[in-house]
Amino acid sequence: MALTFVLLLVTAVSFVGLVSLWAARSRRHWFWRMGALTVLWTLLAQLRSEVPLALFAIQSLTIVGPSVAFQAWQTRRRRRAAELPPDAARAPRWRFSVRDVLLTTPILAGFASTYPSLAATRDGIDHIPWTFAIIGGIVFGLMTLLAGGAALSWRWFVFGLIAALPVAGLIGYGFEQIDPGVLEYVLDVGLETDVFTEYWQVWMAVICGAWWGAIANQYVFNRGSRRGAVSLRRGVAVWAIVLSPLPAYVYFRLMTPPDIPQVALPQTNGFDDLVAAGKGLNVRLINFASESPVDQVVAELNRLDEYFVLAEQGLNRGCQPPVDYTGLAPNDYSACRTLARAFSAKTRAAIAQDRVDDAVRNIELAFRLGLACRVGGTGIDYLVGAAFEGIAASDLWDARQALSRDQCIELIGALSRHAAAAEPIAVVLERHRIQTQHAYGLYGQLQTILSDIGGETWFQDRVRTAVEPRYRATVELLKCELAIRAYQLEHGRLPASLDSLGPDLLSAAPTDPFDLAGGPLRYRLGDEGYELYSVGLNGVDDGGISIVDEEEGIPSPRGDFRLDAIFDEGD
């Protein structure tokens, strides 16, 4: 994706540079040359962002100004070299006529039309300073002049090679003025990647190619003749056409963002009840539940029972987290997090008092809470809901040895219904893409377009290939653990294989979400018990070895995925 960004930047800068160079050096009437620049700037203004307009406008002015001054200097030099007598007729000076005034009107109108677009900017992130726009515009303009100057003489070619180094230093300084978070967001990569290395490689390749092409065209094929000049102009036109498809495609996508989905929320949204219940619960209850005697915890939970009743009422209604596609106002998940941790406290208290039926009921409600927070939401909603379900999964893991056979079967059915109600991850990520494009303005759209061309963003790839399979693997492993527990209670021994669990306990053979070949979860029976695991993110069976990342507390991609490595390590 970073390389795609580099290619877009190089092609856009080169295209604007060629148009500006034509406007500065062409012998066409000034109206057509100025009109071309006006159309270009007007199109950029429609993006409703000052930064690209300022960047490319400064680049154009950097090219046009020195080019016009150089042409004037060349004219004066030729006149002096001609040694005209004092009484020789001088070339008439250019005067402003009524025709020129009329021709100026559409040019000024084009500039004026950009103001309404700029007045409603949609940058989304405003951490890119004007320093970058100014330095970038000047540097890109100088690079274009150096490449164009190579067609004039060998001295310009050598000068361009020498001047490229300080110009590259200016570009580096301009990038240093950007808030690192902006590039990390737009490219969806960290700054430790090789994005700048790729940038220099592509940019210098294009510039050097333009230099050598100009030299070859002017001195090898045409020897500086008039035919060579005509051929050079044609070459510039061909280069402009070749460079235009990628910027044109990105510009079209920027101007046509996807429509916002029209989703009707339930008339009585149970999500509002969940938020109200979470706000009503005392957040200090969590510390109180972990530090106080069980009897005091139960008494406190009973005092707050009305909020648990309200939460269950919300879960029984239609739940839909509201999604703001045009802004970044998050849902009140702090209240839902309090509710998830309160359900966990109730579960632990019920297990401590041997009220296993109550614990089972609270675990089911906790899983339903996580599902209610993520179904119908975006990627962020999905992650939040999965985190709440992770709390419920941890409680189920701790309570599994206290469950009876019937309770295991009940929870297996609840987990199966829970997994069936989950949305396909592609649907969730599509909503996330739409929100990114509208809520983050130009930068969000640019990120999405670059991901379409150059591959998924880090967030999309991480959710699709790691987070979602990890969630499904957790559910499948929990179902197998419960089925093994039920089988052991019924037969007094562990099953020889997972096939022994169906169809009475498991309606279908448990498959491993991380196994690309669709293989089953791994189960090994030994003298001291059994091992049950998934192959994990690397898709390779490492023999049940799970390597836990000490910094993040999660399984490493190098090992297998085991629930005991997650939940027991957390203890």
ROLUMGU-759265 format. One record per residue (C-alpha): residue in three letters; z, y, x. Coordinates in steps of 0.5 Angstrom, whole numbers, padded with zeros to 4 digits, always signed. Layout:
ALAZYX;...
REM end
This chain:
MET+0000+0000+0000;ALA+0001+0005+0006;LEU-0005+0004+0009;THR-0008+0005+0002;PHE-0005+0012+0002;VAL-0007+0013+0009;LEU-0015+0012+0007;LEU-0014+0016+0001;LEU-0011+0022+0005;VAL-0017+0021+0010;THR-0022+0021+0005;ALA-0020+0027+0001;VAL-0019+0031+0007;SER-0025+0029+0010;PHE-0029+0031+0003;VAL-0026+0037+0002;GLY-0027+0039+0009;LEU-0035+0037+0009;VAL-0035+0041+0002;SER-0032+0047+0006;LEU-0036+0047+0012;TRP-0042+0047+0008;ALA-0040+0053+0004;ALA-0038+0056+0011;ARG-0045+0054+0014;SER-0050+0054+0009;ARG-0055+0059+0008;ARG-0055+0059+0001;HIS-0053+0065-0004;TRP-0046+0066-0003;PHE-0045+0065-0011;TRP-0047+0058-0010;ARG-0042+0057-0004;MET-0036+0060-0007;GLY-0038+0057-0014;ALA-0037+0050-0010;LEU-0030+0052-0007;THR-0028+0055-0014;VAL-0030+0048-0018;LEU-0026+0044-0012;TRP-0020+0048-0013;THR-0020+0048-0021;LEU-0020+0041-0021;LEU-0014+0040-0016;ALA-0011+0045-0020;GLN-0011+0041-0026;LEU-0007+0036-0023;ARG-0001+0041-0025;SER+0002+0041-0018;GLU+0002+0046-0013;VAL+0002+0042-0006;PRO-0005+0039-0006;LEU-0008+0045-0009;ALA-0004+0049-0003;LEU-0006+0044+0002;PHE-0013+0043+0001;ALA-0014+0051-0001;ILE-0011+0053+0006;GLN-0015+0047+0009;SER-0022+0051+0006;LEU-0019+0058+0008;THR-0018+0055+0015;ILE-0025+0052+0016;VAL-0029+0058+0012;GLY-0025+0064+0016;PRO-0027+0062+0023;SER-0034+0059+0021;VAL-0036+0066+0018;ALA-0032+0070+0024;PHE-0036+0065+0029;GLN-0043+0066+0026;ALA-0042+0074+0026;TRP-0040+0073+0033;GLN-0046+0069+0035;THR-0051+0074+0031;ARG-0048+0080+0035;ARG-0049+0076+0041;ARG-0056+0075+0040;ARG-0057+0082+0038;ARG-0054+0084+0045;ALA-0058+0079+0048;ALA-0065+0082+0045;GLU-0064+0088+0049;LEU-0067+0092+0043;PRO-0068+0099+0044;PRO-0064+0105+0041;ASP-0069+0107+0036;ALA-0071+0100+0034;ALA-0070+0098+0026;ARG-0063+0095+0025;ALA-0062+0090+0020;PRO-0060+0092+0013;ARG-0053+0092+0011;TRP-0050+0088+0005;ARG-0048+0092-0001;PHE-0045+0090-0007;SER-0050+0091-0013;VAL-0049+0090-0020;ARG-0052+0083-0020;ASP-0046+0081-0015;VAL-0041+0084-0020;LEU-0043+0080-0025;LEU-0044+0074-0021;THR-0037+0075-0019;THR-0034+0074-0026;PRO-0035+0067-0027;ILE-0031+0066-0020;LEU-0025+0070-0022;ALA-0025+0066-0029;GLY-0025+0060-0025;PHE-0019+0062-0021;ALA-0016+0065-0027;SER-0016+0058-0031;THR-0012+0055-0026;TYR-0006+0059-0028;PRO-0004+0055-0034;SER-0004+0049-0031;LEU+0000+0051-0025;ALA+0005+0054-0030;ALA+0006+0047-0032;THR+0007+0043-0026;ARG+0009+0036-0026;ASP+0011+0034-0019;GLY+0017+0030-0021;ILE+0020+0031-0014;ASP+0020+0038-0011;HIS+0023+0036-0004;ILE+0016+0037-0001;PRO+0017+0044+0002;TRP+0011+0049+0003;THR+0012+0048+0011;PHE+0008+0041+0010;ALA+0003+0044+0005;ILE+0001+0050+0010;ILE+0002+0046+0017;GLY-0002+0040+0014;GLY-0008+0045+0011;ILE-0009+0049+0018;VAL-0009+0042+0022;PHE-0014+0039+0017;GLY-0018+0045+0017;LEU-0018+0045+0025;MET-0020+0038+0025;THR-0026+0039+0021;LEU-0028+0045+0025;LEU-0027+0040+0031;ALA-0031+0035+0028;GLY-0036+0040+0026;GLY-0037+0043+0032;ALA-0039+0037+0036;ALA-0046+0038+0033;LEU-0046+0045+0037;SER-0046+0043+0044;TRP-0042+0038+0049;ARG-0037+0043+0051;TRP-0035+0043+0043;PHE-0034+0036+0044;VAL-0030+0036+0050;PHE-0026+0041+0047;GLY-0025+0038+0041;LEU-0022+0031+0045;ILE-0017+0036+0049;ALA-0015+0040+0043;ALA-0014+0033+0038;LEU-0007+0032+0042;PRO-0004+0038+0040;VAL-0007+0038+0033;ALA-0004+0031+0032;GLY+0003+0034+0034;LEU+0003+0039+0029;ILE+0001+0034+0024;GLY+0007+0030+0026;TYR+0012+0036+0026;GLY+0009+0037+0019;PHE+0011+0030+0016;GLU+0018+0032+0019;GLN+0019+0037+0014;ILE+0018+0032+0008;ASP+0025+0030+0005;PRO+0024+0022+0008;GLY+0026+0020+0000;VAL+0019+0023-0002;LEU+0015+0018+0002;GLU+0020+0013+0001;TYR+0019+0013-0006;VAL+0011+0015-0006;LEU+0009+0009-0002;ASP+0015+0005-0004;VAL+0017+0003+0003;GLY+0022+0005+0009;LEU+0020+0010+0014;GLU+0021+0004+0019;THR+0014+0001+0017;ASP+0008+0003+0021;VAL+0005+0008+0016;PHE+0004+0013+0021;THR+0001+0008+0026;GLU-0004+0006+0021;TYR-0005+0014+0019;TRP-0006+0016+0026;GLN-0011+0010+0027;VAL-0015+0011+0021;TRP-0015+0019+0022;MET-0017+0019+0029;ALA-0022+0013+0028;VAL-0026+0017+0023;ILE-0026+0024+0027;CYS-0028+0020+0033;GLY-0034+0017+0029;ALA-0036+0024+0026;TRP-0036+0027+0033;TRP-0040+0021+0036;GLY-0045+0021+0030;ALA-0046+0028+0030;ILE-0047+0028+0038;ALA-0052+0022+0037;ASN-0056+0025+0031;GLN-0057+0032+0034;TYR-0058+0030+0042;VAL-0060+0023+0042;PHE-0065+0023+0036;ASN-0067+0030+0034;ARG-0066+0033+0041;GLY-0063+0040+0037;SER-0070+0041+0034;ARG-0070+0044+0027;ARG-0072+0037+0024;GLY-0065+0035+0027;ALA-0062+0041+0023;VAL-0065+0039+0017;SER-0063+0031+0018;LEU-0055+0034+0020;ARG-0055+0037+0013;ARG-0057+0031+0010;GLY-0052+0027+0014;VAL-0047+0031+0012;ALA-0049+0030+0004;VAL-0049+0023+0005;TRP-0042+0023+0008;ALA-0039+0027+0003;ILE-0042+0022-0002;VAL-0039+0016+0002;LEU-0032+0019+0002;SER-0032+0021-0005;PRO-0031+0015-0009;LEU-0024+0013-0007;PRO-0021+0021-0009;ALA-0026+0021-0015;TYR-0023+0014-0018;VAL-0015+0017-0016;TYR-0017+0024-0019;PHE-0019+0020-0025;ARG-0013+0016-0026;LEU-0009+0022-0025;MET-0012+0026-0030;THR-0012+0020-0035;PRO-0005+0017-0035;PRO-0003+0011-0040;ASP-0001+0012-0047;ILE+0007+0012-0048;PRO+0008+0006-0052;GLN+0011+0008-0059;VAL+0017+0003-0060;ALA+0021+0004-0067;LEU+0028+0003-0066;PRO+0032-0001-0071;GLN+0035+0004-0076;THR+0042+0001-0075;ASN+0042+0000-0067;GLY+0047-0005-0065;PHE+0046-0002-0058;ASP+0050+0004-0060;ASP+0056+0000-0062;LEU+0056-0003-0055;VAL+0056+0004-0052;ALA+0062+0006-0057;ALA+0066+0000-0056;GLY+0065+0000-0048;LYS+0067+0008-0048;GLY+0073+0006-0053;LEU+0076+0001-0048;ASN+0080+0003-0042;VAL+0076+0002-0036;ARG+0083+0001-0032;LEU+0084-0005-0036;ILE+0080-0009-0031;ASN+0085-0007-0025;PHE+0090-0008-0030;ALA+0088-0015-0032;SER+0087-0017-0025;GLU+0094-0015-0022;SER+0098-0016-0028;PRO+0101-0023-0031;VAL+0097-0026-0036;ASP+0102-0025-0042;GLN+0101-0017-0041;VAL+0094-0018-0040;VAL+0093-0022-0047;ALA+0097-0016-0050;GLU+0093-0011-0048;LEU+0087-0014-0050;ASN+0090-0015-0057;ARG+0091-0008-0057;LEU+0084-0006-0056;ASP+0081-0012-0060;GLU+0078-0007-0065;TYR+0073-0005-0060;PHE+0071-0012-0058;VAL+0070-0013-0066;LEU+0065-0007-0065;ALA+0062-0010-0059;GLU+0060-0017-0063;GLN+0058-0013-0069;GLY+0053-0009-0065;LEU+0051-0016-0062;ASN+0050-0019-0069;ARG+0045-0013-0071;GLY+0038-0011-0068;CYS+0039-0009-0061;GLN+0034-0004-0057;PRO+0036+0000-0051;PRO+0032+0007-0052;VAL+0027+0008-0047;ASP+0026+0015-0045;TYR+0018+0015-0042;THR+0018+0022-0040;GLY+0025+0023-0037;LEU+0030+0020-0032;ALA+0036+0020-0037;PRO+0039+0013-0036;ASN+0042+0009-0042;ASP+0050+0010-0042;TYR+0051+0003-0038;SER+0057+0005-0035;ALA+0060+0004-0042;CYS+0056-0003-0042;ARG+0059-0005-0035;THR+0066-0004-0038;LEU+0065-0008-0044;ALA+0062-0014-0039;ARG+0068-0013-0035;ALA+0073-0013-0041;PHE+0069-0020-0044;SER+0070-0023-0037;ALA+0078-0021-0037;LYS+0078-0024-0044;THR+0075-0030-0041;ARG+0080-0031-0035;ALA+0086-0030-0039;ALA+0084-0035-0044;ILE+0082-0040-0039;ALA+0089-0039-0036;GLN+0092-0040-0043;ASP+0088-0046-0044;ARG+0085-0043-0050;VAL+0078-0046-0048;ASP+0074-0045-0054;ASP+0076-0037-0054;ALA+0073-0037-0047;VAL+0067-0041-0049;ARG+0066-0036-0054;ASN+0067-0030-0050;ILE+0062-0033-0045;GLU+0057-0033-0050;LEU+0058-0026-0052;ALA+0058-0024-0045;PHE+0051-0027-0044;ARG+0048-0024-0050;LEU+0051-0017-0048;GLY+0046-0018-0042;LEU+0040-0020-0046;ALA+0041-0014-0051;CYS+0041-0009-0045;ARG+0035-0011-0042;VAL+0030-0014-0047;GLY+0026-0008-0049;GLY+0027-0004-0043;THR+0024-0002-0036;GLY+0025-0005-0030;ILE+0032-0001-0029;ASP+0034-0004-0035;TYR+0032-0011-0033;LEU+0036-0011-0027;VAL+0043-0008-0030;GLY+0042-0013-0036;ALA+0041-0019-0031;ALA+0048-0016-0027;PHE+0052-0017-0033;GLU+0049-0024-0034;GLY+0051-0025-0027;ILE+0058-0023-0029;ALA+0058-0028-0035;ALA+0055-0034-0030;SER+0061-0033-0025;ASP+0066-0034-0031;LEU+0062-0040-0033;TRP+0062-0043-0026;ASP+0070-0042-0026;ALA+0071-0045-0033;ARG+0066-0051-0032;GLN+0072-0056-0030;ALA+0076-0054-0036;LEU+0070-0055-0041;SER+0070-0061-0046;ARG+0063-0065-0047;ASP+0062-0062-0054;GLN+0063-0055-0051;CYS+0059-0056-0045;ILE+0053-0058-0050;GLU+0055-0052-0054;LEU+0054-0048-0048;ILE+0047-0051-0046;GLY+0044-0050-0053;ALA+0047-0042-0052;LEU+0044-0042-0045;SER+0037-0045-0047;ARG+0037-0040-0053;HIS+0038-0034-0048;ALA+0033-0036-0044;ALA+0028-0037-0049;ALA+0029-0030-0052;ALA+0028-0027-0045;GLU+0022-0023-0044;PRO+0016-0024-0039;ILE+0017-0020-0033;ALA+0010-0018-0033;VAL+0012-0014-0040;VAL+0018-0011-0037;LEU+0014-0009-0031;GLU+0009-0006-0035;ARG+0014-0001-0039;HIS+0017+0001-0032;ARG+0010+0003-0029;ILE+0009+0007-0035;GLN+0015+0010-0035;THR+0014+0011-0027;GLN+0008+0015-0029;HIS+0010+0020-0034;ALA+0018+0021-0032;TYR+0016+0022-0024;GLY+0010+0026-0026;LEU+0004+0027-0020;TYR+0008+0022-0015;GLY+0010+0017-0020;GLN+0002+0017-0022;LEU+0000+0016-0015;GLN+0005+0011-0013;THR+0002+0007-0019;ILE-0005+0008-0017;LEU-0004+0006-0010;SER+0000+0000-0012;ASP-0006-0002-0017;ILE-0011-0001-0011;GLY-0007-0004-0005;GLY-0002-0009-0008;GLU+0005-0008-0012;THR+0010-0004-0010;TRP+0016-0006-0006;PHE+0020-0006-0013;GLN+0015-0009-0017;ASP+0014-0015-0012;ARG+0022-0016-0011;VAL+0023-0016-0018;ARG+0017-0021-0020;THR+0018-0026-0014;ALA+0026-0025-0012;VAL+0030-0023-0018;GLU+0027-0026-0024;PRO+0026-0033-0021;ARG+0033-0032-0018;TYR+0036-0031-0025;ARG+0032-0037-0028;ALA+0034-0041-0023;THR+0042-0039-0024;VAL+0041-0041-0032;GLU+0037-0048-0030;LEU+0043-0049-0025;LEU+0048-0048-0030;LYS+0045-0052-0035;CYS+0045-0058-0030;GLU+0052-0057-0028;LEU+0054-0057-0035;ALA+0050-0063-0037;ILE+0053-0067-0031;ARG+0060-0065-0033;ALA+0058-0068-0040;TYR+0055-0074-0037;GLN+0061-0075-0033;LEU+0066-0074-0038;GLU+0062-0079-0043;HIS+0061-0085-0037;GLY+0066-0084-0032;ARG+0061-0083-0027;LEU+0056-0078-0024;PRO+0049-0079-0026;ALA+0044-0082-0021;SER+0039-0077-0022;LEU+0037-0071-0027;ASP+0033-0076-0031;SER+0039-0079-0033;LEU+0041-0073-0037;GLY+0036-0073-0042;PRO+0034-0072-0047;ASP+0041-0072-0050;LEU+0044-0067-0046;LEU+0038-0063-0043;SER+0032-0063-0048;ALA+0027-0062-0042;ALA+0027-0064-0035;PRO+0030-0058-0031;THR+0024-0055-0026;ASP+0026-0050-0020;PRO+0023-0043-0021;PHE+0022-0042-0014;ASP+0018-0048-0013;LEU+0011-0046-0013;ALA+0009-0053-0014;GLY+0013-0054-0021;GLY+0018-0059-0018;PRO+0025-0060-0021;LEU+0031-0058-0018;ARG+0034-0062-0012;TYR+0040-0066-0014;ARG+0043-0071-0009;LEU+0049-0076-0010;GLY+0054-0077-0004;ASP+0060-0081-0003;GLU+0064-0074-0004;GLY+0060-0072-0010;TYR+0054-0069-0011;GLU+0049-0063-0009;LEU+0045-0059-0014;TYR+0041-0053-0011;SER+0034-0050-0012;VAL+0029-0049-0006;GLY+0030-0041-0006;LEU+0026-0035-0004;ASN+0022-0039+0002;GLY+0020-0045-0003;VAL+0022-0050+0002;ASP+0027-0055+0002;ASP+0032-0054+0007;GLY+0037-0060+0005;GLY+0042-0056+0001;ILE+0043-0051+0007;SER+0045-0044+0004;ILE+0045-0038+0009;VAL+0049-0032+0006;ASP+0048-0025+0008;GLU+0054-0023+0010;GLU+0052-0015+0009;GLU+0050-0016+0002;GLY+0053-0022+0000;ILE+0047-0026-0003;PRO+0043-0032-0001;SER+0039-0031+0005;PRO+0031-0032+0004;ARG+0032-0037+0010;GLY+0036-0042+0006;ASP+0037-0046-0001;PHE+0039-0043-0007;ARG+0046-0046-0009;LEU+0051-0043-0014;ASP+0057-0045-0010;ALA+0055-0041-0004;ILE+0054-0035-0009;PHE+0060-0035-0014;ASP+0065-0039-0009;GLU+0064-0034-0003;GLY+0065-0028-0008;ASP+0072-0031-0009;
REM end
